[in-house]
Amino acid sequence: MPKSLVTAKDVAKKCNVSQATVSYVINNKEGKNISASKRIEILETARQMGYIPNAAAKSIRENKCMSVGLMGGSNFVNVNFNRTLQGINDGFFKSGYTVTLLGDEYNPDLEECIRLYRSNVIAGVIFVGFDSQPITLGPVIEAGIPYVTVSEDGVYTEKFSIPHGFSAAVDKAVLFCKDHQLARIRHFTVQDGSHIAHNIYNLVYDSVKRLYPEADFQRVILQTKAGTAQEIHQCFHEYLKSHEFDMAFTPNYKIGVIFNHQHTIRYSSVLPPKIKHICFADTSILEWFYPSISAVSIPLRSIGKFSAQLMQSIIENQTCTQQFFPSSIIHRDSTML
């Protein structure tokens, strides 16, 4: 029998029970007088026959929306997005909830989000905002839409304290400099035409001023016309020829890899490196191809999974305790002393 055609009625017939009994077992409803052995039999039979509950039919029958909106903004191309989305899928896997992608840029008024919620197309929305991307929550809160926000710092919703998981890793990087007297710190940013990417500069600046105020901290803006790899290589080449410093902070893996390459050209690959380097990108991106670069371990999949579990709890009016997801610095050759 084709799996797509198997119904609860087929499973019930095979197990010699009512269709309602199959529904109770598949949906794990308590308070029904069904023996443990019969539950096991029904679940195993359903598995063998390839029975998959019809989520759409269940949604209509219970008048319950089973889809959550995912507002990715400009993060669909962010390297952190994929692992976070895997975590969201993990969190929704057994619940029957699905994800509806909402647009590719943030709309301050969030008309699409509000319209889909009021049309019962989505039951809530998860906002993703990496690299300090601002998220507008006012219209969602005013419309009474359940929401969760996700970033490198962790997961947030109403009545939660602001998470600072990624900020903790930035603090550790600054304290590493302080502990080892690496006072001349340079944070590199790329200017693409007239646009200057802020990335995590504000986090780094605040951390240095708070933890290592005596440091010689400077932001270095690499001026390019189009932000191409060739232009960034040239900027680093020129800067390294005429400047000396102790620590380089790079905001993402692309800039980090180019700095690493230009540093090797300038000073060779002798260890310990002349200039230490920490890249504020998730280490899972770098460890396979550039394992010498010290980077940040961000529990993105766990963050994504909890955001889905929290979203489900809010929709179903269940309590959910806040969880925190601290990031850490993974030291490799580029910070060897």
Secondary structure as UniProt FT lines:
FT   HELIX           3..5
FT   HELIX           8..15
FT   HELIX           19..26
FT   TURN            27..28
FT   HELIX           36..49
FT   HELIX           55..62
FT   STRAND          67..71
FT   TURN            73..74
FT   HELIX           75..77
FT   TURN            79..80
FT   HELIX           81..92
FT   TURN            93..95
FT   STRAND          98..101
FT   TURN            108..109
FT   HELIX           111..118
FT   TURN            119..120
FT   STRAND          125..128
FT   TURN            131..132
FT   HELIX           138..142
FT   TURN            143..144
FT   STRAND          147..151
FT   TURN            152..153
FT   STRAND          154..156
FT   TURN            158..159
FT   HELIX           165..179
FT   TURN            180..181
FT   STRAND          184..192
FT   TURN            193..194
FT   STRAND          195..196
FT   TURN            199..200
FT   HELIX           201..211
FT   TURN            213..214
FT   STRAND          216..224
FT   HELIX           229..242
FT   STRAND          247..250
FT   HELIX           253..267
FT   TURN            268..269
FT   STRAND          276..282
FT   HELIX           283..286
FT   TURN            287..289
FT   TURN            291..292
FT   STRAND          294..297
FT   HELIX           300..315
FT   TURN            316..317
FT   STRAND          328..330
FT   HELIX           333..335
//
